[in-house]
């Protein structure tokens, strides 16, 4: 089985915080990570028809299936098992509402949570889980 992959905006404080949370909760060390700004991450965004000039979504790949927007969050939480799997309840919201909610936060994430000047270097213990 391949490892699930999260491609995220490496300068976004909220996105980086989400990755830190996943690292902490991922007891089996299954998830791998890449910043959208890396050549690898940018190529994956292009492959899945996502913009590479403004990273307004995470891209999550699990078993060959791509997830974006709020669905990417739900997919990650589901992979982490109980109790995080309850995030699947968000799928009960109609897609326009889910996507609208996600987009409104994504477009304002730098103002709300901050932005780093550059992508951080992962600690030595995590470098093997970062691709690209």
DASULPE-V917470 format. One line per field, one symbol per residue. phi: phi as a letter, one per 20 degrees, with the letter a starting at -180 (. if undefined). A space follows every 10 residues. Layout:
phi = ???
This chain:
phi = .fefcddcff deffffffff ffgfeefele fdcbefffgf ffffffgeme fddbeebedd dclndecclf ffffffffff nfefffgggf fffgggfgff gffffffdff ffcobefbff efggfdgfed dm
